[in-house]
Each structure stands twice: as structure tokens, then as C-alpha cells.
Amino acid sequence: MSESATLTVRLSAKTKDELGTLAELTHRTRSFLAGEAITAFVKRELDIVAGVERGRADLRMGRVIDHDAAMDELDAMVEAIALARK
């Protein structure tokens, strides 16, 4: 079993009520659902931050492409796909 810790959060009364409704409908506890939601949120946000950091590293290393050149490349790909479908 994984180690757990307790966290107190403030929610609007409406969100707390909706969480309670969801808990009843899914036969889960509010605590379980809140933990799942926070876990998913943290993972998603960490992934976003990691992507931004990769982009910043690429920028520092000069691994970038001009916007107009990138758009020309994308337009050519879209056109090639459209022609292949005809």
C-alpha cells in the first residue's frame, strides 16, 4: 500500500455539494474522488511544465525554426495529405 498524507483544501459550497453528489452516484468517497482529481491535475500540470522547459532548452540551444518556415512546412504537409486522399 502506498503512503498517504492528509491535505485540507477549501472548496466552494457548490463544488463540495457536487463532489458529494458524484461520490454518491459512483459509490466512492469524496476523499477518494478529490485525491484522484488532484493526482490527475498535478500530473497534467507537471507534464505541461516539462514541455515548456524542453521548449526553453531548445530555444537556448538554438533548436528553433522560424514561424513562417514552420507554417510553410505544415501547409505543404496538409496539401500533400489532401492530394493523396483524392
PDB file of N, CA, C and O in Angstrom:
ATOM      1  N   MET A   1       0.841  -1.176   0.000  1.00  0.00           N
ATOM      2  CA  MET A   1       0.000   0.000   0.000  1.00  0.00           C
ATOM      3  C   MET A   1       0.888   1.241   0.000  1.00  0.00           C
ATOM      4  O   MET A   1       1.893   1.296   0.709  1.00  0.00           O
ATOM      5  N   SER A   2       0.505   2.240  -0.805  1.00  0.00           N
ATOM      6  CA  SER A   2       1.321   3.444  -0.883  1.00  0.00           C
ATOM      7  C   SER A   2       1.082   4.330   0.333  1.00  0.00           C
ATOM      8  O   SER A   2       0.023   4.295   0.960  1.00  0.00           O
ATOM      9  N   GLU A   3       2.084   5.111   0.637  1.00  0.00           N
ATOM     10  CA  GLU A   3       1.982   6.041   1.755  1.00  0.00           C
ATOM     11  C   GLU A   3       1.047   7.173   1.374  1.00  0.00           C
ATOM     12  O   GLU A   3       1.062   7.633   0.232  1.00  0.00           O
ATOM     13  N   SER A   4       0.242   7.622   2.308  1.00  0.00           N
ATOM     14  CA  SER A   4      -0.656   8.735   2.012  1.00  0.00           C
ATOM     15  C   SER A   4      -0.464   9.825   3.052  1.00  0.00           C
ATOM     16  O   SER A   4       0.089   9.596   4.128  1.00  0.00           O
ATOM     17  N   ALA A   5      -0.926  10.994   2.713  1.00  0.00           N
ATOM     18  CA  ALA A   5      -0.854  12.143   3.610  1.00  0.00           C
ATOM     19  C   ALA A   5      -2.183  12.873   3.541  1.00  0.00           C
ATOM     20  O   ALA A   5      -2.931  12.731   2.573  1.00  0.00           O
ATOM     21  N   THR A   6      -2.467  13.634   4.544  1.00  0.00           N
ATOM     22  CA  THR A   6      -3.711  14.382   4.608  1.00  0.00           C
ATOM     23  C   THR A   6      -3.467  15.815   4.157  1.00  0.00           C
ATOM     24  O   THR A   6      -2.452  16.422   4.497  1.00  0.00           O
ATOM     25  N   LEU A   7      -4.410  16.346   3.389  1.00  0.00           N
ATOM     26  CA  LEU A   7      -4.352  17.715   2.896  1.00  0.00           C
ATOM     27  C   LEU A   7      -5.730  18.327   3.076  1.00  0.00           C
ATOM     28  O   LEU A   7      -6.735  17.708   2.727  1.00  0.00           O
ATOM     29  N   THR A   8      -5.786  19.509   3.604  1.00  0.00           N
ATOM     30  CA  THR A   8      -7.053  20.215   3.755  1.00  0.00           C
ATOM     31  C   THR A   8      -7.145  21.256   2.640  1.00  0.00           C
ATOM     32  O   THR A   8      -6.210  22.025   2.416  1.00  0.00           O
ATOM     33  N   VAL A   9      -8.278  21.269   1.949  1.00  0.00           N
ATOM     34  CA  VAL A   9      -8.478  22.248   0.874  1.00  0.00           C
ATOM     35  C   VAL A   9      -9.797  22.978   1.086  1.00  0.00           C
ATOM     36  O   VAL A   9     -10.722  22.457   1.709  1.00  0.00           O
ATOM     37  N   ARG A  10      -9.862  24.182   0.561  1.00  0.00           N
ATOM     38  CA  ARG A  10     -11.106  24.954   0.606  1.00  0.00           C
ATOM     39  C   ARG A  10     -11.790  24.844  -0.758  1.00  0.00           C
ATOM     40  O   ARG A  10     -11.168  25.043  -1.801  1.00  0.00           O
ATOM     41  N   LEU A  11     -13.067  24.526  -0.722  1.00  0.00           N
ATOM     42  CA  LEU A  11     -13.885  24.440  -1.924  1.00  0.00           C
ATOM     43  C   LEU A  11     -15.099  25.334  -1.740  1.00  0.00           C
ATOM     44  O   LEU A  11     -15.508  25.625  -0.616  1.00  0.00           O
ATOM     45  N   SER A  12     -15.658  25.756  -2.835  1.00  0.00           N
ATOM     46  CA  SER A  12     -16.937  26.458  -2.714  1.00  0.00           C
ATOM     47  C   SER A  12     -17.969  25.444  -2.220  1.00  0.00           C
ATOM     48  O   SER A  12     -17.809  24.238  -2.409  1.00  0.00           O
ATOM     49  N   ALA A  13     -19.020  25.944  -1.589  1.00  0.00           N
ATOM     50  CA  ALA A  13     -20.077  25.056  -1.096  1.00  0.00           C
ATOM     51  C   ALA A  13     -20.683  24.268  -2.261  1.00  0.00           C
ATOM     52  O   ALA A  13     -21.017  23.092  -2.122  1.00  0.00           O
ATOM     53  N   LYS A  14     -20.818  24.930  -3.398  1.00  0.00           N
ATOM     54  CA  LYS A  14     -21.405  24.269  -4.569  1.00  0.00           C
ATOM     55  C   LYS A  14     -20.532  23.103  -5.025  1.00  0.00           C
ATOM     56  O   LYS A  14     -21.040  22.015  -5.295  1.00  0.00           O
ATOM     57  N   THR A  15     -19.210  23.330  -5.113  1.00  0.00           N
ATOM     58  CA  THR A  15     -18.310  22.267  -5.548  1.00  0.00           C
ATOM     59  C   THR A  15     -18.317  21.111  -4.553  1.00  0.00           C
ATOM     60  O   THR A  15     -18.293  19.944  -4.945  1.00  0.00           O
ATOM     61  N   LYS A  16     -18.350  21.441  -3.270  1.00  0.00           N
ATOM     62  CA  LYS A  16     -18.406  20.386  -2.249  1.00  0.00           C
ATOM     63  C   LYS A  16     -19.681  19.566  -2.403  1.00  0.00           C
ATOM     64  O   LYS A  16     -19.646  18.338  -2.323  1.00  0.00           O
ATOM     65  N   ASP A  17     -20.807  20.240  -2.625  1.00  0.00           N
ATOM     66  CA  ASP A  17     -22.077  19.529  -2.826  1.00  0.00           C
ATOM     67  C   ASP A  17     -22.028  18.659  -4.073  1.00  0.00           C
ATOM     68  O   ASP A  17     -22.481  17.515  -4.059  1.00  0.00           O
ATOM     69  N   GLU A  18     -21.473  19.207  -5.155  1.00  0.00           N
ATOM     70  CA  GLU A  18     -21.374  18.429  -6.401  1.00  0.00           C
ATOM     71  C   GLU A  18     -20.456  17.228  -6.220  1.00  0.00           C
ATOM     72  O   GLU A  18     -20.726  16.151  -6.750  1.00  0.00           O
ATOM     73  N   LEU A  19     -19.375  17.410  -5.476  1.00  0.00           N
ATOM     74  CA  LEU A  19     -18.475  16.297  -5.189  1.00  0.00           C
ATOM     75  C   LEU A  19     -19.213  15.230  -4.394  1.00  0.00           C
ATOM     76  O   LEU A  19     -19.044  14.036  -4.639  1.00  0.00           O
ATOM     77  N   GLY A  20     -20.031  15.664  -3.444  1.00  0.00           N
ATOM     78  CA  GLY A  20     -20.835  14.714  -2.675  1.00  0.00           C
ATOM     79  C   GLY A  20     -21.806  13.952  -3.560  1.00  0.00           C
ATOM     80  O   GLY A  20     -21.983  12.744  -3.404  1.00  0.00           O
ATOM     81  N   THR A  21     -22.430  14.656  -4.485  1.00  0.00           N
ATOM     82  CA  THR A  21     -23.350  14.004  -5.422  1.00  0.00           C
ATOM     83  C   THR A  21     -22.614  12.976  -6.273  1.00  0.00           C
ATOM     84  O   THR A  21     -23.082  11.853  -6.455  1.00  0.00           O
ATOM     85  N   LEU A  22     -21.459  13.374  -6.789  1.00  0.00           N
ATOM     86  CA  LEU A  22     -20.661  12.454  -7.596  1.00  0.00           C
ATOM     87  C   LEU A  22     -20.238  11.243  -6.780  1.00  0.00           C
ATOM     88  O   LEU A  22     -20.258  10.115  -7.274  1.00  0.00           O
ATOM     89  N   ALA A  23     -19.859  11.478  -5.542  1.00  0.00           N
ATOM     90  CA  ALA A  23     -19.449  10.373  -4.667  1.00  0.00           C
ATOM     91  C   ALA A  23     -20.592   9.383  -4.476  1.00  0.00           C
ATOM     92  O   ALA A  23     -20.389   8.170  -4.540  1.00  0.00           O
ATOM     93  N   GLU A  24     -21.788   9.903  -4.241  1.00  0.00           N
ATOM     94  CA  GLU A  24     -22.952   9.022  -4.067  1.00  0.00           C
ATOM     95  C   GLU A  24     -23.237   8.240  -5.339  1.00  0.00           C
ATOM     96  O   GLU A  24     -23.481   7.034  -5.289  1.00  0.00           O
ATOM     97  N   LEU A  25     -23.207   8.919  -6.473  1.00  0.00           N
ATOM     98  CA  LEU A  25     -23.534   8.270  -7.744  1.00  0.00           C
ATOM     99  C   LEU A  25     -22.518   7.214  -8.155  1.00  0.00           C
ATOM    100  O   LEU A  25     -22.864   6.236  -8.817  1.00  0.00           O
ATOM    101  N   THR A  26     -21.274   7.408  -7.765  1.00  0.00           N
ATOM    102  CA  THR A  26     -20.211   6.474  -8.169  1.00  0.00           C
ATOM    103  C   THR A  26     -19.826   5.501  -7.053  1.00  0.00           C
ATOM    104  O   THR A  26     -18.949   4.656  -7.229  1.00  0.00           O
ATOM    105  N   HIS A  27     -20.491   5.629  -5.911  1.00  0.00           N
ATOM    106  CA  HIS A  27     -20.196   4.762  -4.759  1.00  0.00           C
ATOM    107  C   HIS A  27     -18.729   4.863  -4.346  1.00  0.00           C
ATOM    108  O   HIS A  27     -18.089   3.866  -4.013  1.00  0.00           O
ATOM    109  N   ARG A  28     -18.219   6.082  -4.375  1.00  0.00           N
ATOM    110  CA  ARG A  28     -16.856   6.392  -3.935  1.00  0.00           C
ATOM    111  C   ARG A  28     -16.954   7.428  -2.831  1.00  0.00           C
ATOM    112  O   ARG A  28     -18.007   8.033  -2.633  1.00  0.00           O
ATOM    113  N   THR A  29     -15.871   7.632  -2.118  1.00  0.00           N
ATOM    114  CA  THR A  29     -15.873   8.689  -1.113  1.00  0.00           C
ATOM    115  C   THR A  29     -15.449  10.004  -1.749  1.00  0.00           C
ATOM    116  O   THR A  29     -14.774  10.031  -2.779  1.00  0.00           O
ATOM    117  N   ARG A  30     -15.863  11.095  -1.110  1.00  0.00           N
ATOM    118  CA  ARG A  30     -15.421  12.406  -1.585  1.00  0.00           C
ATOM    119  C   ARG A  30     -13.904  12.489  -1.528  1.00  0.00           C
ATOM    120  O   ARG A  30     -13.277  13.057  -2.421  1.00  0.00           O
ATOM    121  N   SER A  31     -13.323  11.933  -0.496  1.00  0.00           N
ATOM    122  CA  SER A  31     -11.870  11.966  -0.344  1.00  0.00           C
ATOM    123  C   SER A  31     -11.177  11.231  -1.486  1.00  0.00           C
ATOM    124  O   SER A  31     -10.185  11.717  -2.031  1.00  0.00           O
ATOM    125  N   PHE A  32     -11.699  10.061  -1.847  1.00  0.00           N
ATOM    126  CA  PHE A  32     -11.113   9.296  -2.950  1.00  0.00           C
ATOM    127  C   PHE A  32     -11.180  10.106  -4.238  1.00  0.00           C
ATOM    128  O   PHE A  32     -10.184  10.232  -4.950  1.00  0.00           O
ATOM    129  N   LEU A  33     -12.358  10.656  -4.537  1.00  0.00           N
ATOM    130  CA  LEU A  33     -12.526  11.417  -5.779  1.00  0.00           C
ATOM    131  C   LEU A  33     -11.639  12.660  -5.798  1.00  0.00           C
ATOM    132  O   LEU A  33     -11.044  12.979  -6.827  1.00  0.00           O
ATOM    133  N   ALA A  34     -11.548  13.358  -4.681  1.00  0.00           N
ATOM    134  CA  ALA A  34     -10.700  14.546  -4.613  1.00  0.00           C
ATOM    135  C   ALA A  34      -9.238  14.164  -4.814  1.00  0.00           C
ATOM    136  O   ALA A  34      -8.506  14.862  -5.515  1.00  0.00           O
ATOM    137  N   GLY A  35      -8.811  13.065  -4.207  1.00  0.00           N
ATOM    138  CA  GLY A  35      -7.439  12.599  -4.386  1.00  0.00           C
ATOM    139  C   GLY A  35      -7.140  12.250  -5.833  1.00  0.00           C
ATOM    140  O   GLY A  35      -6.080  12.594  -6.356  1.00  0.00           O
ATOM    141  N   GLU A  36      -8.079  11.563  -6.482  1.00  0.00           N
ATOM    142  CA  GLU A  36      -7.911  11.209  -7.895  1.00  0.00           C
ATOM    143  C   GLU A  36      -7.820  12.465  -8.756  1.00  0.00           C
ATOM    144  O   GLU A  36      -6.985  12.550  -9.657  1.00  0.00           O
ATOM    145  N   ALA A  37      -8.680  13.433  -8.476  1.00  0.00           N
ATOM    146  CA  ALA A  37      -8.690  14.671  -9.262  1.00  0.00           C
ATOM    147  C   ALA A  37      -7.386  15.444  -9.081  1.00  0.00           C
ATOM    148  O   ALA A  37      -6.813  15.939 -10.051  1.00  0.00           O
ATOM    149  N   ILE A  38      -6.928  15.543  -7.851  1.00  0.00           N
ATOM    150  CA  ILE A  38      -5.685  16.274  -7.597  1.00  0.00           C
ATOM    151  C   ILE A  38      -4.508  15.562  -8.240  1.00  0.00           C
ATOM    152  O   ILE A  38      -3.635  16.209  -8.818  1.00  0.00           O
ATOM    153  N   THR A  39      -4.472  14.236  -8.146  1.00  0.00           N
ATOM    154  CA  THR A  39      -3.398  13.462  -8.769  1.00  0.00           C
ATOM    155  C   THR A  39      -3.357  13.701 -10.274  1.00  0.00           C
ATOM    156  O   THR A  39      -2.287  13.932 -10.836  1.00  0.00           O
ATOM    157  N   ALA A  40      -4.520  13.646 -10.932  1.00  0.00           N
ATOM    158  CA  ALA A  40      -4.582  13.869 -12.384  1.00  0.00           C
ATOM    159  C   ALA A  40      -4.162  15.294 -12.734  1.00  0.00           C
ATOM    160  O   ALA A  40      -3.432  15.507 -13.702  1.00  0.00           O
ATOM    161  N   PHE A  41      -4.620  16.266 -11.950  1.00  0.00           N
ATOM    162  CA  PHE A  41      -4.268  17.664 -12.192  1.00  0.00           C
ATOM    163  C   PHE A  41      -2.768  17.879 -12.066  1.00  0.00           C
ATOM    164  O   PHE A  41      -2.154  18.503 -12.931  1.00  0.00           O
ATOM    165  N   VAL A  42      -2.176  17.366 -10.995  1.00  0.00           N
ATOM    166  CA  VAL A  42      -0.743  17.562 -10.771  1.00  0.00           C
ATOM    167  C   VAL A  42       0.063  16.914 -11.888  1.00  0.00           C
ATOM    168  O   VAL A  42       1.019  17.513 -12.381  1.00  0.00           O
ATOM    169  N   LYS A  43      -0.308  15.694 -12.301  1.00  0.00           N
ATOM    170  CA  LYS A  43       0.413  15.017 -13.384  1.00  0.00           C
ATOM    171  C   LYS A  43       0.324  15.833 -14.666  1.00  0.00           C
ATOM    172  O   LYS A  43       1.329  16.042 -15.344  1.00  0.00           O
ATOM    173  N   ARG A  44      -0.890  16.298 -15.001  1.00  0.00           N
ATOM    174  CA  ARG A  44      -1.074  17.084 -16.223  1.00  0.00           C
ATOM    175  C   ARG A  44      -0.257  18.371 -16.178  1.00  0.00           C
ATOM    176  O   ARG A  44       0.409  18.713 -17.154  1.00  0.00           O
ATOM    177  N   GLU A  45      -0.300  19.074 -15.076  1.00  0.00           N
ATOM    178  CA  GLU A  45       0.427  20.329 -14.960  1.00  0.00           C
ATOM    179  C   GLU A  45       1.939  20.112 -15.011  1.00  0.00           C
ATOM    180  O   GLU A  45       2.659  20.898 -15.626  1.00  0.00           O
ATOM    181  N   LEU A  46       2.423  19.045 -14.365  1.00  0.00           N
ATOM    182  CA  LEU A  46       3.856  18.742 -14.425  1.00  0.00           C
ATOM    183  C   LEU A  46       4.280  18.419 -15.857  1.00  0.00           C
ATOM    184  O   LEU A  46       5.361  18.820 -16.289  1.00  0.00           O
ATOM    185  N   ASP A  47       3.435  17.695 -16.593  1.00  0.00           N
ATOM    186  CA  ASP A  47       3.732  17.394 -17.998  1.00  0.00           C
ATOM    187  C   ASP A  47       3.814  18.680 -18.820  1.00  0.00           C
ATOM    188  O   ASP A  47       4.692  18.822 -19.671  1.00  0.00           O
ATOM    189  N   ILE A  48       2.898  19.614 -18.565  1.00  0.00           N
ATOM    190  CA  ILE A  48       2.906  20.888 -19.282  1.00  0.00           C
ATOM    191  C   ILE A  48       4.176  21.665 -18.966  1.00  0.00           C
ATOM    192  O   ILE A  48       4.838  22.178 -19.868  1.00  0.00           O
ATOM    193  N   VAL A  49       4.511  21.748 -17.693  1.00  0.00           N
ATOM    194  CA  VAL A  49       5.713  22.482 -17.288  1.00  0.00           C
ATOM    195  C   VAL A  49       6.960  21.833 -17.892  1.00  0.00           C
ATOM    196  O   VAL A  49       7.866  22.534 -18.342  1.00  0.00           O
ATOM    197  N   ALA A  50       7.008  20.502 -17.904  1.00  0.00           N
ATOM    198  CA  ALA A  50       8.160  19.806 -18.500  1.00  0.00           C
ATOM    199  C   ALA A  50       8.262  20.130 -19.991  1.00  0.00           C
ATOM    200  O   ALA A  50       9.363  20.323 -20.506  1.00  0.00           O
ATOM    201  N   GLY A  51       7.128  20.189 -20.684  1.00  0.00           N
ATOM    202  CA  GLY A  51       7.139  20.544 -22.102  1.00  0.00           C
ATOM    203  C   GLY A  51       7.633  21.954 -22.335  1.00  0.00           C
ATOM    204  O   GLY A  51       8.400  22.207 -23.264  1.00  0.00           O
ATOM    205  N   VAL A  52       7.194  22.867 -21.495  1.00  0.00           N
ATOM    206  CA  VAL A  52       7.662  24.256 -21.603  1.00  0.00           C
ATOM    207  C   VAL A  52       9.172  24.308 -21.360  1.00  0.00           C
ATOM    208  O   VAL A  52       9.896  25.001 -22.075  1.00  0.00           O
ATOM    209  N   GLU A  53       9.635  23.584 -20.366  1.00  0.00           N
ATOM    210  CA  GLU A  53      11.075  23.575 -20.075  1.00  0.00           C
ATOM    211  C   GLU A  53      11.878  22.974 -21.229  1.00  0.00           C
ATOM    212  O   GLU A  53      12.974  23.446 -21.532  1.00  0.00           O
ATOM    213  N   ARG A  54      11.335  21.927 -21.880  1.00  0.00           N
ATOM    214  CA  ARG A  54      12.007  21.372 -23.065  1.00  0.00           C
ATOM    215  C   ARG A  54      12.080  22.418 -24.166  1.00  0.00           C
ATOM    216  O   ARG A  54      13.101  22.545 -24.841  1.00  0.00           O
ATOM    217  N   GLY A  55      10.999  23.166 -24.346  1.00  0.00           N
ATOM    218  CA  GLY A  55      10.981  24.224 -25.347  1.00  0.00           C
ATOM    219  C   GLY A  55      11.985  25.320 -25.032  1.00  0.00           C
ATOM    220  O   GLY A  55      12.669  25.827 -25.921  1.00  0.00           O
ATOM    221  N   ARG A  56      12.067  25.677 -23.769  1.00  0.00           N
ATOM    222  CA  ARG A  56      13.034  26.700 -23.374  1.00  0.00           C
ATOM    223  C   ARG A  56      14.466  26.220 -23.592  1.00  0.00           C
ATOM    224  O   ARG A  56      15.333  26.998 -23.990  1.00  0.00           O
ATOM    225  N   ALA A  57      14.710  24.935 -23.331  1.00  0.00           N
ATOM    226  CA  ALA A  57      16.049  24.369 -23.569  1.00  0.00           C
ATOM    227  C   ALA A  57      16.361  24.385 -25.063  1.00  0.00           C
ATOM    228  O   ALA A  57      17.473  24.722 -25.468  1.00  0.00           O
ATOM    229  N   ASP A  58      15.367  24.018 -25.884  1.00  0.00           N
ATOM    230  CA  ASP A  58      15.569  24.074 -27.335  1.00  0.00           C
ATOM    231  C   ASP A  58      15.905  25.496 -27.774  1.00  0.00           C
ATOM    232  O   ASP A  58      16.787  25.703 -28.608  1.00  0.00           O
ATOM    233  N   LEU A  59      15.203  26.468 -27.213  1.00  0.00           N
ATOM    234  CA  LEU A  59      15.461  27.864 -27.558  1.00  0.00           C
ATOM    235  C   LEU A  59      16.885  28.256 -27.180  1.00  0.00           C
ATOM    236  O   LEU A  59      17.588  28.889 -27.968  1.00  0.00           O
ATOM    237  N   ARG A  60      17.311  27.880 -25.973  1.00  0.00           N
ATOM    238  CA  ARG A  60      18.674  28.215 -25.532  1.00  0.00           C
ATOM    239  C   ARG A  60      19.723  27.562 -26.422  1.00  0.00           C
ATOM    240  O   ARG A  60      20.790  28.137 -26.640  1.00  0.00           O
ATOM    241  N   MET A  61      19.436  26.364 -26.941  1.00  0.00           N
ATOM    242  CA  MET A  61      20.390  25.630 -27.772  1.00  0.00           C
ATOM    243  C   MET A  61      20.273  26.003 -29.258  1.00  0.00           C
ATOM    244  O   MET A  61      21.015  25.488 -30.093  1.00  0.00           O
ATOM    245  N   GLY A  62      19.345  26.894 -29.573  1.00  0.00           N
ATOM    246  CA  GLY A  62      19.187  27.325 -30.954  1.00  0.00           C
ATOM    247  C   GLY A  62      18.430  26.328 -31.813  1.00  0.00           C
ATOM    248  O   GLY A  62      18.458  26.425 -33.040  1.00  0.00           O
ATOM    249  N   ARG A  63      17.754  25.374 -31.190  1.00  0.00           N
ATOM    250  CA  ARG A  63      16.980  24.375 -31.937  1.00  0.00           C
ATOM    251  C   ARG A  63      15.563  24.907 -32.155  1.00  0.00           C
ATOM    252  O   ARG A  63      14.595  24.421 -31.571  1.00  0.00           O
ATOM    253  N   VAL A  64      15.479  25.918 -33.011  1.00  0.00           N
ATOM    254  CA  VAL A  64      14.198  26.557 -33.289  1.00  0.00           C
ATOM    255  C   VAL A  64      14.033  26.706 -34.793  1.00  0.00           C
ATOM    256  O   VAL A  64      14.998  26.608 -35.551  1.00  0.00           O
ATOM    257  N   ILE A  65      12.810  26.941 -35.206  1.00  0.00           N
ATOM    258  CA  ILE A  65      12.525  27.185 -36.611  1.00  0.00           C
ATOM    259  C   ILE A  65      11.654  28.435 -36.692  1.00  0.00           C
ATOM    260  O   ILE A  65      10.770  28.642 -35.860  1.00  0.00           O
ATOM    261  N   ASP A  66      11.908  29.252 -37.685  1.00  0.00           N
ATOM    262  CA  ASP A  66      11.152  30.466 -37.912  1.00  0.00           C
ATOM    263  C   ASP A  66       9.671  30.120 -38.096  1.00  0.00           C
ATOM    264  O   ASP A  66       9.339  29.122 -38.735  1.00  0.00           O
ATOM    265  N   HIS A  67       8.795  30.938 -37.541  1.00  0.00           N
ATOM    266  CA  HIS A  67       7.354  30.689 -37.614  1.00  0.00           C
ATOM    267  C   HIS A  67       6.879  30.522 -39.058  1.00  0.00           C
ATOM    268  O   HIS A  67       6.158  29.574 -39.371  1.00  0.00           O
ATOM    269  N   ASP A  68       7.280  31.435 -39.929  1.00  0.00           N
ATOM    270  CA  ASP A  68       6.832  31.362 -41.325  1.00  0.00           C
ATOM    271  C   ASP A  68       7.323  30.077 -41.989  1.00  0.00           C
ATOM    272  O   ASP A  68       6.592  29.466 -42.768  1.00  0.00           O
ATOM    273  N   ALA A  69       8.547  29.665 -41.689  1.00  0.00           N
ATOM    274  CA  ALA A  69       9.072  28.415 -42.256  1.00  0.00           C
ATOM    275  C   ALA A  69       8.299  27.217 -41.726  1.00  0.00           C
ATOM    276  O   ALA A  69       8.014  26.277 -42.468  1.00  0.00           O
ATOM    277  N   ALA A  70       7.964  27.249 -40.448  1.00  0.00           N
ATOM    278  CA  ALA A  70       7.189  26.151 -39.859  1.00  0.00           C
ATOM    279  C   ALA A  70       5.806  26.075 -40.499  1.00  0.00           C
ATOM    280  O   ALA A  70       5.326  24.987 -40.818  1.00  0.00           O
ATOM    281  N   MET A  71       5.172  27.217 -40.684  1.00  0.00           N
ATOM    282  CA  MET A  71       3.843  27.240 -41.296  1.00  0.00           C
ATOM    283  C   MET A  71       3.902  26.772 -42.748  1.00  0.00           C
ATOM    284  O   MET A  71       3.000  26.064 -43.198  1.00  0.00           O
ATOM    285  N   ASP A  72       4.945  27.152 -43.490  1.00  0.00           N
ATOM    286  CA  ASP A  72       5.107  26.680 -44.865  1.00  0.00           C
ATOM    287  C   ASP A  72       5.225  25.159 -44.891  1.00  0.00           C
ATOM    288  O   ASP A  72       4.647  24.497 -45.753  1.00  0.00           O
ATOM    289  N   GLU A  73       5.990  24.606 -43.925  1.00  0.00           N
ATOM    290  CA  GLU A  73       6.161  23.153 -43.841  1.00  0.00           C
ATOM    291  C   GLU A  73       4.830  22.468 -43.540  1.00  0.00           C
ATOM    292  O   GLU A  73       4.493  21.456 -44.155  1.00  0.00           O
ATOM    293  N   LEU A  74       4.080  23.020 -42.596  1.00  0.00           N
ATOM    294  CA  LEU A  74       2.778  22.442 -42.249  1.00  0.00           C
ATOM    295  C   LEU A  74       1.802  22.540 -43.417  1.00  0.00           C
ATOM    296  O   LEU A  74       1.084  21.584 -43.712  1.00  0.00           O
ATOM    297  N   ASP A  75       1.776  23.689 -44.077  1.00  0.00           N
ATOM    298  CA  ASP A  75       0.890  23.849 -45.235  1.00  0.00           C
ATOM    299  C   ASP A  75       1.216  22.828 -46.323  1.00  0.00           C
ATOM    300  O   ASP A  75       0.311  22.276 -46.948  1.00  0.00           O
ATOM    301  N   ALA A  76       2.504  22.575 -46.550  1.00  0.00           N
ATOM    302  CA  ALA A  76       2.915  21.595 -47.560  1.00  0.00           C
ATOM    303  C   ALA A  76       2.455  20.201 -47.162  1.00  0.00           C
ATOM    304  O   ALA A  76       2.017  19.430 -48.016  1.00  0.00           O
ATOM    305  N   MET A  77       2.549  19.863 -45.871  1.00  0.00           N
ATOM    306  CA  MET A  77       2.101  18.548 -45.408  1.00  0.00           C
ATOM    307  C   MET A  77       0.591  18.390 -45.581  1.00  0.00           C
ATOM    308  O   MET A  77       0.118  17.347 -46.031  1.00  0.00           O
ATOM    309  N   VAL A  78      -0.154  19.422 -45.223  1.00  0.00           N
ATOM    310  CA  VAL A  78      -1.611  19.377 -45.353  1.00  0.00           C
ATOM    311  C   VAL A  78      -2.003  19.226 -46.821  1.00  0.00           C
ATOM    312  O   VAL A  78      -2.903  18.454 -47.153  1.00  0.00           O
ATOM    313  N   GLU A  79      -1.334  19.955 -47.684  1.00  0.00           N
ATOM    314  CA  GLU A  79      -1.609  19.858 -49.119  1.00  0.00           C
ATOM    315  C   GLU A  79      -1.293  18.466 -49.652  1.00  0.00           C
ATOM    316  O   GLU A  79      -2.061  17.916 -50.441  1.00  0.00           O
ATOM    317  N   ALA A  80      -0.163  17.889 -49.226  1.00  0.00           N
ATOM    318  CA  ALA A  80       0.216  16.552 -49.669  1.00  0.00           C
ATOM    319  C   ALA A  80      -0.799  15.520 -49.213  1.00  0.00           C
ATOM    320  O   ALA A  80      -1.135  14.607 -49.968  1.00  0.00           O
ATOM    321  N   ILE A  81      -1.284  15.648 -48.009  1.00  0.00           N
ATOM    322  CA  ILE A  81      -2.296  14.706 -47.495  1.00  0.00           C
ATOM    323  C   ILE A  81      -3.593  14.854 -48.274  1.00  0.00           C
ATOM    324  O   ILE A  81      -4.231  13.860 -48.622  1.00  0.00           O
ATOM    325  N   ALA A  82      -3.985  16.103 -48.549  1.00  0.00           N
ATOM    326  CA  ALA A  82      -5.214  16.358 -49.300  1.00  0.00           C
ATOM    327  C   ALA A  82      -5.114  15.764 -50.709  1.00  0.00           C
ATOM    328  O   ALA A  82      -6.081  15.186 -51.207  1.00  0.00           O
ATOM    329  N   LEU A  83      -3.960  15.902 -51.347  1.00  0.00           N
ATOM    330  CA  LEU A  83      -3.765  15.349 -52.699  1.00  0.00           C
ATOM    331  C   LEU A  83      -3.769  13.825 -52.661  1.00  0.00           C
ATOM    332  O   LEU A  83      -4.276  13.183 -53.580  1.00  0.00           O
ATOM    333  N   ALA A  84      -3.211  13.248 -51.610  1.00  0.00           N
ATOM    334  CA  ALA A  84      -3.160  11.789 -51.503  1.00  0.00           C
ATOM    335  C   ALA A  84      -4.540  11.190 -51.310  1.00  0.00           C
ATOM    336  O   ALA A  84      -4.763  10.032 -51.665  1.00  0.00           O
ATOM    337  N   ARG A  85      -5.458  11.943 -50.761  1.00  0.00           N
ATOM    338  CA  ARG A  85      -6.821  11.450 -50.494  1.00  0.00           C
ATOM    339  C   ARG A  85      -7.719  11.535 -51.720  1.00  0.00           C
ATOM    340  O   ARG A  85      -8.808  10.962 -51.737  1.00  0.00           O
ATOM    341  N   LYS A  86      -7.263  12.249 -52.746  1.00  0.00           N
ATOM    342  CA  LYS A  86      -8.111  12.412 -53.955  1.00  0.00           C
ATOM    343  C   LYS A  86      -8.034  11.199 -54.830  1.00  0.00           C
ATOM    344  O   LYS A  86      -8.674  11.154 -55.880  1.00  0.00           O
TER     345      LYS A  86
END
